[in-house]
Structure formats: structure tokens, C-alpha cells
């Protein structure tokens, strides 16, 4: 079942919590609403569920207009952050609860509950009390209870936030596998960017009640459409720059990075003036010696060994700090604090924004040529 939003807005105390949400989720898609606390993602999820009613716009499930349809008539399964499991009921009875409310007969209830418990690998614990079970097992109970009613839409609100890091990684893989097996359209809410990148078909990044960008995990990470997205997804270095000498015939321009770096590049649109260059830490090369002209000289402030990679913070002057990640394919002697180093930006992987960080002037496909100034 596809879900369509037509300029949906929601107010609390006359303030817009959601602003003109307008997009479509495809049938069978695992779609994630991602953003920091207070961005509107849970408000949108609860509006989809029918717990809130939007003040403006329309929501469709398939071709059916859902405005005013109560939550219990929307045929949704929901998994909450706190699981909302009944502690006085057995695992079986927790999962069977929705079926009993729908007056499904006993034999069919038994069959469907056991089928759901098999899916989440808890069939052998059907008689156990949830209070005797781990957080991961309780989350599986909540999943089984949500899918046993065979919903047309599965909603998940920060379902892994109460689990430890190792279990979160395991559970997100299990949730993704379960969703693919069942083919249920799923809307997933999280503030965890790594989690969103790992499980989603597409992601909507939200900030201030506005959907900032929608795309595949790869597109969201590699081609963020504004500074808000670039700053929230992963880590980005932002450098103030100046664009001048734009040539309308070729799209070429001169990009200057203080104090003395300059590049010729092709812009996606006409622009001159202040700009922001965004580059990921993994797209900055670090070395102990100058290997070519145009590299930035810096001083290591901190180095952190993280197993398969090393993370450095490097000062390049004028209070500017650059985050650098070096993936280890061979033994690497760590650069020490205060050691002088040289940084080489992979500009073919950088993104250039206007001064406000709102419009992309050029990105990964743009070739930049270093020049001497």
C-alpha cells in the first residue's frame, strides 16, 4: 500500500510542528523519517497513525482519503519505543491481543500467533512472562504483536533506542529482514543516522517540521541538498570560500579557499559571492610530508584509534579545524598531537553550497583544477 501526503501541516499552540509535508511512500517500501529531537518525525508518524489530526492537507492510504478515519480503523501495526507490552500476560497472550480484539476464532488465533512467533524466533518461549525476558526479546514480542494482525502498514517509533549498541545492530538487521519477508510498507522513525542508512530503502531527513531531503541512503549521504542535511548525516567539514569570475558560456568559475588556495571548477548554476565547501572526513588525505602543491598545512590536535580507522582533528590555521578519517589497510603509525601534517582534499567528492548553505552550486561530479595564486 502506498501512502501519499498532500501539503500536510500540524499545529501545536499555534506553532507549526509539521510544515507542508508533500511526498509519497511506495508500496512495500521501508521508509525512514530521520532527524533530531523536535524535528517533527514522531508527530508525522502519529498523524499517519490517526493519533493526531492534521490542521491542513490530506493523507491517503492507497486511493483512500484517511482524514478523520480513527486510528483503530486504519489497519496499522505499531511498535513503540517502550514496547508497550502487557507484563501480566504471557508472550502468547501479548501477541494474540490484537486478534482477540478483532474476534478471530481460537484455532486461527493459535495458528497466526505461532506463525508470528516463529518469524521472530520466540515460539519456544510462548508461555514465558515478558518480565523474565531481555530487552531484545521484548522488542521481538512487540514486533510479533504488530505483524500478527496482518496490517497494511507497519509504523515503528524509535524501536531500538532502549537497547545496547551491539543488540541494536542485530535487531535492525532482523527488522529489515522481517519487513522484506512480509513485504509490508513500513515507516520507521529514528534519530540514529547509522540505523537509518542501514535499514532504509529511502530516507526523509526532517528539521524544524520541514522535510529537507528525500532519497536513498547513498544519495542522502553523498549528495546532501543543503547544509542541514550534510551536517546531520555523518560528519562534514565546512570551509568558507569565495566564488568569482563565473563564465555563463562554460559554467566555469574561480573558487578561493583562504588563505591562499584557489581552484577552477564548473558550477551547476550561475553564482558569485560567499560560499561553503563541504567535505567528508574520509575524503581528506593526510600525510606527514608535502606530496604536491596546493595541500593544506596543519597540526594534529587529537588522534583516536577506532579499530579499522583512525580519526584525526587537525588545525589548519585561523581557528579552522578539519576532521579526517584514515581507514587502515596496513599498519599505520599514528600521527601524534602537535605533529605537523599535510591535508589533501578530494575535491571531486566535495559539495559547494551558497553562503546560506541552502543551494548546491556543485557536487561530486564537478571536477576542480588546482591553480597557483
C-alpha positions as CSV (number, residue, x, y, z in Angstrom):
1,X,0.0,0.0,0.0
2,X,1.4,3.4,-0.9
3,X,1.0,6.4,1.4
4,X,0.5,9.9,0.0
5,X,0.9,13.3,1.8
6,X,-0.6,16.4,0.2
7,X,0.7,19.6,1.9
8,X,0.1,18.2,5.5
9,X,0.6,20.7,8.3
10,X,0.1,20.2,12.1
11,X,-0.1,22.9,14.7
12,X,0.6,22.8,18.5
13,X,-0.2,26.0,20.3
14,X,-0.5,27.9,17.0
15,X,3.1,26.8,16.1
16,X,3.6,24.7,13.0
17,X,5.1,21.4,14.0
18,X,4.8,20.0,10.5
19,X,5.0,22.3,7.5
20,X,3.6,21.4,4.1
21,X,4.7,17.7,4.1
22,X,4.2,16.6,0.5
23,X,5.5,13.3,-0.9
24,X,4.6,9.6,-1.5
25,X,5.8,6.4,0.1
26,X,5.8,3.4,-2.3
27,X,4.1,0.1,-1.7
28,X,6.3,-2.3,0.2
29,X,8.9,0.3,0.9
30,X,11.0,0.6,4.1
31,X,10.8,4.4,4.6
32,X,12.6,6.2,7.4
33,X,11.8,9.6,9.0
34,X,15.1,10.8,10.3
35,X,16.1,13.9,12.3
36,X,17.0,15.3,15.7
37,X,14.6,15.6,18.6
38,X,11.8,18.0,18.0
39,X,12.1,17.9,14.2
40,X,8.5,16.6,13.7
41,X,9.2,13.0,12.7
42,X,7.2,11.4,15.6
43,X,4.4,14.0,15.1
44,X,4.2,12.9,11.5
45,X,4.2,9.2,12.4
46,X,1.4,9.8,15.0
47,X,-0.6,11.8,12.4
48,X,-0.3,8.8,10.0
49,X,-1.5,6.5,12.7
50,X,-4.5,8.7,13.4
51,X,-3.4,9.6,17.0
52,X,-3.2,13.3,15.8
53,X,-5.3,15.1,13.2
54,X,-3.6,17.5,10.8
55,X,-4.9,21.0,10.5
56,X,-4.1,21.3,6.8
57,X,-3.6,18.9,3.9
58,X,-4.6,15.3,3.1
59,X,-3.2,11.8,3.8
60,X,-4.1,8.9,1.6
61,X,-3.6,5.1,2.1
62,X,-3.7,4.0,-1.5
63,X,-6.6,5.8,-3.0
64,X,-8.5,6.1,0.3
65,X,-8.6,9.6,2.0
66,X,-7.8,9.0,5.7
67,X,-8.7,12.4,7.1
68,X,-11.0,11.8,10.1
69,X,-10.6,8.0,10.0
70,X,-10.0,6.9,13.6
71,X,-6.8,5.0,14.5
72,X,-8.5,1.6,15.1
73,X,-9.9,1.7,11.5
74,X,-6.6,2.3,9.7
75,X,-5.3,-1.3,9.7
76,X,-1.9,-0.4,11.0
77,X,0.6,-2.3,13.2
78,X,2.6,-0.1,15.6
79,X,5.8,-0.7,17.5
80,X,6.6,1.8,20.2
81,X,9.8,2.9,21.8
82,X,8.9,1.5,25.2
83,X,7.4,-1.7,23.6
84,X,4.0,-1.3,25.5
85,X,4.0,-5.0,26.4
86,X,1.4,-6.2,29.0
87,X,3.6,-7.5,31.9
88,X,0.8,-9.7,33.4
89,X,0.3,-11.6,30.1
90,X,2.4,-14.4,28.6
91,X,4.3,-14.0,25.4
92,X,1.5,-15.8,23.5
93,X,-1.3,-13.7,25.0
94,X,0.6,-10.5,24.3
95,X,0.9,-11.4,20.6
96,X,-2.7,-12.7,20.5
97,X,-4.2,-9.5,22.0
98,X,-4.9,-7.8,18.7
99,X,-6.5,-10.9,17.2
100,X,-8.8,-11.4,20.2
101,X,-9.9,-7.7,19.9
102,X,-10.8,-8.5,16.3
103,X,-12.7,-11.6,17.4
104,X,-10.6,-14.0,15.4
105,X,-11.5,-17.6,16.3
106,X,-9.3,-19.7,18.7
107,X,-7.8,-22.0,16.1
108,X,-6.9,-19.2,13.7
109,X,-5.5,-17.2,16.6
110,X,-3.3,-20.1,17.6
111,X,-2.0,-20.6,14.1
112,X,-1.3,-16.9,13.4
113,X,0.3,-16.3,16.8
114,X,2.7,-19.2,16.4
115,X,3.5,-18.1,12.9
116,X,4.4,-14.6,14.1
117,X,6.5,-16.0,17.0
118,X,8.3,-18.3,14.5
119,X,9.1,-15.2,12.5
120,X,10.8,-13.5,15.5
121,X,12.3,-16.8,16.8
122,X,10.3,-16.8,20.1
123,X,8.0,-19.8,19.5
124,X,9.8,-21.8,22.2
125,X,9.0,-19.0,24.8
126,X,5.3,-18.7,24.2
127,X,4.4,-19.3,27.8
128,X,7.0,-17.1,29.4
129,X,6.3,-13.8,31.2
130,X,7.8,-10.8,29.4
131,X,9.3,-9.6,32.7
132,X,11.6,-12.6,32.6
133,X,13.0,-11.7,29.2
134,X,15.7,-9.4,27.8
135,X,15.1,-6.1,26.1
136,X,15.8,-7.6,22.7
137,X,13.3,-10.4,23.3
138,X,10.7,-7.9,24.5
139,X,11.2,-5.9,21.3
140,X,10.6,-9.1,19.3
141,X,7.3,-9.6,21.2
142,X,6.3,-6.1,20.2
143,X,7.2,-6.9,16.6
144,X,5.2,-10.1,16.5
145,X,2.2,-8.4,18.0
146,X,2.3,-5.7,15.4
147,X,2.6,-8.0,12.4
148,X,0.2,-10.8,13.6
149,X,-2.8,-8.7,12.7
150,X,-1.5,-8.6,9.1
151,X,-1.6,-4.8,8.8
152,X,-1.4,-2.9,5.6
153,X,1.1,-0.5,7.2
154,X,3.7,-1.0,9.9
155,X,4.8,2.0,11.9
156,X,7.9,1.9,14.2
157,X,8.7,4.8,16.6
158,X,12.4,4.6,17.8
159,X,12.0,0.9,18.4
160,X,15.7,0.2,19.2
161,X,16.6,3.2,21.3
162,X,16.4,1.3,24.6
163,X,18.8,-1.4,23.5
164,X,22.5,-1.6,23.9
165,X,24.7,-0.8,20.9
166,X,25.5,-4.4,19.9
167,X,21.9,-5.6,20.2
168,X,20.7,-2.6,18.2
169,X,22.9,-3.7,15.3
170,X,21.5,-7.2,15.5
171,X,17.9,-6.1,15.8
172,X,18.0,-3.6,13.0
173,X,19.1,-6.4,10.6
174,X,16.3,-8.6,11.9
175,X,13.7,-5.9,11.5
176,X,14.8,-5.3,7.9
177,X,14.8,-9.0,7.1
178,X,11.3,-9.4,8.6
179,X,10.0,-6.4,6.6
180,X,11.4,-7.8,3.4
181,X,10.0,-11.2,4.0
182,X,6.5,-9.9,4.7
183,X,6.6,-7.1,2.1
184,X,4.7,-4.6,4.4
185,X,5.0,-0.9,3.7
186,X,7.0,0.3,6.8
187,X,7.5,3.8,8.2
188,X,10.3,3.9,10.7
189,X,11.3,6.8,13.0
190,X,14.8,7.3,14.3
191,X,17.3,9.9,15.2
192,X,20.1,7.4,14.7
193,X,21.7,8.2,11.2
194,X,23.6,4.9,11.0
195,X,20.5,3.0,11.8
196,X,18.6,4.8,9.1
197,X,21.3,4.3,6.5
198,X,21.5,0.6,7.3
199,X,17.8,-0.4,7.0
200,X,16.1,2.1,4.6
201,X,15.0,2.0,1.0
202,X,14.6,5.7,1.2
203,X,15.0,8.4,4.0
204,X,13.3,11.7,4.6
205,X,15.6,14.0,6.6
206,X,13.5,16.4,8.8
207,X,14.4,19.6,10.6
208,X,12.1,22.2,12.1
209,X,9.0,20.4,10.9
210,X,10.2,20.6,7.3
211,X,11.2,17.6,5.1
212,X,14.7,18.8,4.0
213,X,15.5,16.0,1.5
214,X,14.2,12.6,0.4
215,X,16.4,10.0,-1.2
216,X,18.2,6.6,-1.0
217,X,20.7,6.2,1.9
218,X,23.6,6.6,-0.7
219,X,22.1,9.8,-2.2
220,X,21.4,11.3,1.2
221,X,24.9,10.7,2.4
222,X,26.8,11.5,-0.8
223,X,24.7,14.4,-2.2
224,X,23.1,16.3,0.7
225,X,20.9,19.1,-0.8
226,X,21.7,21.6,2.0
227,X,23.9,22.3,4.9
228,X,21.3,21.0,7.4
229,X,21.4,17.5,5.8
230,X,25.1,17.5,5.3
231,X,25.7,18.4,8.9
232,X,23.2,15.8,10.3
233,X,24.1,12.8,8.2
234,X,27.6,11.8,9.1
235,X,30.3,14.4,9.7
236,X,31.1,17.2,7.3
237,X,33.9,19.8,7.3
238,X,32.6,23.2,6.3
239,X,35.1,25.8,4.9
240,X,34.2,29.4,4.0
241,X,35.0,30.1,0.4
242,X,34.6,32.8,-2.3
243,X,33.3,32.2,-5.9
244,X,34.2,34.7,-8.6
245,X,34.6,35.1,-12.3
246,X,31.6,33.0,-13.3
247,X,31.5,32.3,-17.1
248,X,27.9,31.8,-18.4
249,X,29.2,30.1,-21.5
250,X,31.1,27.3,-19.8
251,X,29.8,27.4,-16.3
252,X,33.3,27.8,-15.0
253,X,34.3,29.9,-12.0
254,X,37.2,30.5,-9.6
255,X,36.9,29.1,-6.1
256,X,39.2,30.6,-3.4
257,X,39.8,29.0,0.0
258,X,41.6,31.3,2.4
259,X,44.3,31.9,2.9
260,X,45.9,31.0,-0.4
261,X,44.2,28.1,-2.2
262,X,42.4,28.5,-5.5
263,X,40.6,26.2,-7.9
264,X,38.9,26.4,-11.2
265,X,35.7,24.4,-11.3
266,X,32.3,24.1,-13.1
267,X,29.2,25.2,-11.3
268,X,25.7,23.7,-11.6
269,X,24.2,27.2,-11.7
270,X,25.3,30.9,-12.0
271,X,26.8,32.2,-8.8
272,X,29.3,34.6,-7.4
273,X,30.0,35.6,-3.8
274,X,30.5,33.8,-0.5
275,X,30.2,30.1,-0.5
276,X,30.6,27.0,1.8
277,X,32.7,24.0,0.8
278,X,31.6,20.7,2.5
279,X,33.9,17.7,2.5
280,X,33.6,14.5,4.5
281,X,36.5,13.4,6.8
282,X,37.0,10.2,4.7
283,X,37.6,12.4,1.7
284,X,40.6,14.2,3.2
285,X,44.0,12.6,2.7
286,X,46.6,13.1,5.5
287,X,50.3,12.7,5.2
288,X,53.5,13.6,7.0
289,X,55.1,15.3,4.1
290,X,54.2,17.6,1.2
291,X,53.4,15.5,-1.8
292,X,52.2,18.2,-4.2
293,X,51.5,21.9,-4.4
294,X,48.2,23.2,-3.0
295,X,48.0,21.0,0.1
296,X,46.9,22.5,3.4
297,X,49.5,22.5,6.1
298,X,48.1,21.7,9.6
299,X,48.8,20.5,13.1
300,X,47.3,17.4,14.7
301,X,45.2,18.3,17.7
302,X,44.0,14.8,18.5
303,X,44.1,11.3,17.1
304,X,41.7,8.5,18.0
305,X,42.3,4.9,17.1
306,X,39.0,3.3,16.3
307,X,39.9,-0.2,15.2
308,X,39.6,-0.2,11.4
309,X,40.3,3.5,11.1
310,X,41.9,6.5,12.8
311,X,40.1,9.8,13.4
312,X,42.1,13.0,13.5
313,X,41.3,16.6,14.3
314,X,43.7,18.9,12.5
315,X,44.1,22.7,13.0
316,X,44.8,24.4,9.6
317,X,45.0,28.0,10.9
318,X,42.6,30.9,11.7
319,X,40.8,28.7,14.1
320,X,39.7,26.2,11.5
321,X,39.6,22.5,12.5
322,X,39.4,19.7,9.9
323,X,38.1,16.2,10.8
324,X,40.0,13.5,9.0
325,X,39.4,9.7,8.8
326,X,42.1,7.3,7.6
327,X,41.0,3.8,7.0
328,X,43.6,1.2,7.9
329,X,44.5,-1.2,5.1
330,X,48.0,-1.7,6.6
331,X,49.9,-0.9,9.7
332,X,49.9,2.8,10.3
333,X,52.0,4.8,12.8
334,X,49.6,7.3,14.4
335,X,50.4,11.0,13.9
336,X,50.9,12.5,17.4
337,X,49.3,15.5,18.9
338,X,51.0,18.8,17.7
339,X,52.7,17.0,14.8
340,X,52.8,18.9,11.5
341,X,50.9,17.2,8.7
342,X,49.6,18.0,5.2
343,X,46.0,17.6,4.1
344,X,44.8,17.0,0.5
345,X,41.1,17.5,-0.2
346,X,39.5,15.1,-2.7
347,X,37.5,18.0,-4.3
348,X,35.8,15.7,-6.7
349,X,33.9,14.4,-3.7
350,X,33.2,17.8,-2.1
351,X,30.0,19.8,-2.3
352,X,29.8,23.5,-2.7
353,X,26.8,25.5,-1.3
354,X,25.8,29.1,-1.4
355,X,26.6,31.3,1.5
356,X,23.5,30.3,3.4
357,X,24.1,26.6,2.8
358,X,20.7,26.2,1.1
359,X,21.5,25.6,-2.5
360,X,24.0,23.3,-4.2
361,X,26.4,25.0,-6.6
362,X,28.4,21.9,-7.4
363,X,28.9,18.4,-6.1
364,X,30.8,15.1,-6.5
365,X,30.6,15.1,-10.3
366,X,32.2,18.5,-10.5
367,X,35.8,18.5,-11.5
368,X,38.1,21.0,-9.8
369,X,41.5,22.0,-11.1
370,X,44.1,23.4,-8.6
371,X,45.8,26.6,-9.7
372,X,48.6,28.6,-8.2
373,X,47.8,32.1,-7.0
